[in-house]
Amino acid sequence: ESGEGVDGGAGGVKYGKATDLLDFINLVSDMALAERQHLPEEMGVVLNKKEMAVQKGRYQINREFVLFPWKLTYKNPRTGLVPNGSFGKVHLAQDTKTRKRMACKLIPMENFRAADVEIQAKFRHENIAELYGALLWDQKIHLFMEAGEGGSVLEKVDSCGPMREFEIIWVTRQVLRGLEYLHANKVIHHDIKPSNIVLMSDKAVLVDFGLTVQMTEEMYTPRDLRGTEMYMSPEVVLCRGHDTKIDIYSLGTTIIHMQTGSPPWATRFPRTAYPSYLYIIHKLAPPMEDVAEDCSPAMRSFLGRAMERNPTLRASAPELLTHEALHPPREDQ
Ligand SMILES: Nc1nnc(-c2c[nH]c3ncc(-c4c[nH]c5ccccc45)cc23)o1
């Protein structure tokens, strides 16, 4: 029942559809600061009735849900907070009635971009972290999402070292399915990297859509440099317009990180001596010299196609999903 709480409660939190959530996001984005400052109670839209039990229009911290520090799988929980997303801290949340564990990203209103939510609300795919609901409370947007309790690929590599090729193939296939879906809808993620791929027991999902854009023309011409330098494609660095192929290049650099434990360039050009990699990427990409020595010939060929310097010649997600590197003969595994 969109517009009403589960029992018709008049509280500020309603069950609704993605369109109701987008209306809510636009409402709070247009709210004057004074209006937002003295909210009597939380307000928001919950998409997923199964996981989030709204009570009489209320969904309050330490009542309908609690926030936990993540029990970081590999490290003792320092702050218990997941490394910062694009603009917010990610906690582990649990609904006190359904016991469902979720990721909850807290984004201060001053940093909030509607794009952070629009894409996740509009596009649903098993390899994209599902959005369960969005609330505004205490000047912060609370985004409740599907939780990858296995942590991110970055935490896994930092704690357990380089991944074996069959693990890399498993992650790469899932990421490519998510990218195939986004790119078919002309959506560019813009920040594909190990920390934005999180692990569940049976799948890997893409997270952090804070830099995502939906293309309206064939090319997207950015106003600013978006993404993380080490994983950036030459055409993004050039800032003369790019398309969805930039995510494919970033997946290639992410695979190098998974197989060597370091991002491309960092070993040959230590960060201490090189404050910025933009010029190196512009002049030297693609970083085929950083591919692991024990990389299989099939995976090396895959990386050559994914990091092709010319985006029009670079492979697409559907093309790479059929690449032999992702379908090794059984005895290789
Ligand atoms: N920036 C951002 N925007 N949305 C997310 C997000 C949605 N669901 C999630 N599930 C897990 C993690 C996560 C990252 N590192 C971790 C280390 C240990 C445990 C969990 C994690 C992050 C998310 O992250």
The ligand as an SDF file (V2000), in Angstrom:
LIG
                    3D

 24 28  0  0  0  0  0  0  0  0999 V2000
   30.3470    2.4050   -0.9690 N   0  0  0  0  0  0  0  0  0  0  0  0
   29.2500    1.6200   -0.9080 C   0  0  0  0  0  0  0  0  0  0  0  0
   28.0350    1.9330   -1.3610 N   0  0  0  0  0  0  0  0  0  0  0  0
   27.2290    0.8890   -1.1500 N   0  0  0  0  0  0  0  0  0  0  0  0
   27.9730   -0.0610   -0.5410 C   0  0  0  0  0  0  0  0  0  0  0  0
   27.5220   -1.3820   -0.1330 C   0  0  0  0  0  0  0  0  0  0  0  0
   26.2600   -1.9060   -0.3690 C   0  0  0  0  0  0  0  0  0  0  0  0
   26.2220   -3.1800    0.1410 N   0  0  0  0  0  0  0  0  0  0  0  0
   27.4360   -3.4810    0.7020 C   0  0  0  0  0  0  0  0  0  0  0  0
   27.8660   -4.6170    1.2920 N   0  0  0  0  0  0  0  0  0  0  0  0
   29.1350   -4.6840    1.7380 C   0  0  0  0  0  0  0  0  0  0  0  0
   30.0340   -3.6000    1.6260 C   0  0  0  0  0  0  0  0  0  0  0  0
   31.4250   -3.7050    2.1020 C   0  0  0  0  0  0  0  0  0  0  0  0
   32.5010   -3.0430    1.5350 C   0  0  0  0  0  0  0  0  0  0  0  0
   33.6270   -3.3970    2.2030 N   0  0  0  0  0  0  0  0  0  0  0  0
   33.3230   -4.2370    3.2020 C   0  0  0  0  0  0  0  0  0  0  0  0
   34.1410   -4.8630    4.1540 C   0  0  0  0  0  0  0  0  0  0  0  0
   33.5600   -5.7260    5.0650 C   0  0  0  0  0  0  0  0  0  0  0  0
   32.1890   -5.9530    5.0220 C   0  0  0  0  0  0  0  0  0  0  0  0
   31.3700   -5.3260    4.0720 C   0  0  0  0  0  0  0  0  0  0  0  0
   31.9470   -4.4730    3.1610 C   0  0  0  0  0  0  0  0  0  0  0  0
   29.5950   -2.4240    1.0150 C   0  0  0  0  0  0  0  0  0  0  0  0
   28.2930   -2.3640    0.5500 C   0  0  0  0  0  0  0  0  0  0  0  0
   29.2690    0.3330   -0.3890 O   0  0  0  0  0  0  0  0  0  0  0  0
  1  2  1  0
  2  3  2  0
  2 24  1  0
  3  4  1  0
  4  5  2  0
  5  6  1  0
  5 24  1  0
  6  7  2  0
  6 23  1  0
  7  8  1  0
  8  9  1  0
  9 10  1  0
  9 23  2  0
 10 11  2  0
 11 12  1  0
 12 13  1  0
 12 22  2  0
 13 14  2  0
 13 21  1  0
 14 15  1  0
 15 16  1  0
 16 17  1  0
 16 21  2  0
 17 18  2  0
 18 19  1  0
 19 20  2  0
 20 21  1  0
 22 23  1  0
M  END
$$$$
